[in-house]
Amino acid sequence: MAFFDPVLDRFRKRPPTVSVVPLRGVIAAVGPTRRGLSLETVAPMLEAAFKPKHTTAVALLINSPGGSPVQSDLIAQRIRDLAAEHEKPVTAFVEDVAASGGYWIACAADEILVNAASIIGSIGVVSAGFGFVEALDKLGVERRVHTAGSRKALLDPFRPERDEDVAHLKAIQVELHHRFIDWVQDRRGAQLKAGEEPELFEGKFWTGMRGIQYGLADGEGELRRTMRARHGDKTRFQLIERRRSLMERLRFGASIDPVAIGEGAMSAIGERAMWSRFGL
């Protein structure tokens, strides 16, 4: 029996391990030409990060300009569920930006650490598009739209914008905005600076340093330095990355479908526009 004691002792003294989950990109439901963060792509990573019994803590590396409020909420709730189930502390490390949905996800952590030059905040809801009211006439194209429901085609970009349609959209935005605000207040209510709260929820964004002052973040911190200061110099880091399926690997770069290529290009332009809002 004594023969096994050194082996068991080695396991007892196993150094602390921190699971590192990169959450980088625009938040959106995945599709044939759309990439990014969604519950579908992130859930397996989160399960792998929280499940091991030897994991001491979970670190989220966040770099996202936002995106879908639904996917942001789903990811954030899954993080909280797993943290409670496995009783693991969660720290969010903000890289370049955690704005809008990116900040929504960051608030799922027990602590938010930033770089002084990070961009955080943007607690609001935006809907953007283009109007092509005169485009079809100039092209000599007749558009035919048939609906069941008088407002089924509301906010059609090829028709003049109507006040009642805009009012309907704004009502939805207000509802989503309130849900976002409630989430931030629930997660960070004690840290938020009361005098700044109205300004915080107007959709503005700030540097990491200003975010700390406003209570949007808890302090400055870099992953390795912070975790080793807390758990010891021998702390190990387990990077958890998404594994693409065989079909995804086979399809990657192989499509010659012009529709798919066009959709992919438009998706890339949209993503580029989201990042550019924050100077990135």
HELIX and SHEET records of a PDB file:
HELIX    1   1 ALA A    2  PHE A    4  5                                   3    
HELIX    2   2 ASP A    5  ARG A   12  1                                   8    
HELIX    3   3 LEU A   39  PHE A   50  1                                  12    
HELIX    4   4 PRO A   69  HIS A   86  1                                  18    
HELIX    5   5 GLY A  101  ALA A  106  1                                   6    
HELIX    6   6 ALA A  135  LEU A  139  1                                   5    
HELIX    7   7 ASP A  163  ARG A  188  1                                  26    
HELIX    8   8 ALA A  194  GLU A  196  5                                   3    
HELIX    9   9 GLU A  197  LEU A  200  1                                   4    
HELIX   10  10 GLY A  208  TYR A  214  1                                   7    
HELIX   11  11 LEU A  223  HIS A  231  1                                   9    
HELIX   12  12 LEU A  246  ARG A  251  1                                   6    
HELIX   13  13 PRO A  258  SER A  276  1                                  19    
SHEET    1   A 6 PHE A 205  THR A 207  0                                        
SHEET    2   A 6 ILE A 119  GLY A 121 -1                                        
SHEET    3   A 6 VAL A  90  ALA A  99  1                                        
SHEET    4   A 6 THR A  55  SER A  64  1                                        
SHEET    5   A 6 THR A  17  ARG A  24  1                                        
SHEET    6   A 6 ARG A 236  LEU A 239  1                                        
SHEET    1   B 5 PHE A 205  THR A 207  0                                        
SHEET    2   B 5 ILE A 119  GLY A 121 -1                                        
SHEET    3   B 5 VAL A  90  ALA A  99  1                                        
SHEET    4   B 5 GLU A 111  VAL A 114  1                                        
SHEET    5   B 5 GLY A 219  GLU A 220  1                                        
END                                                                             
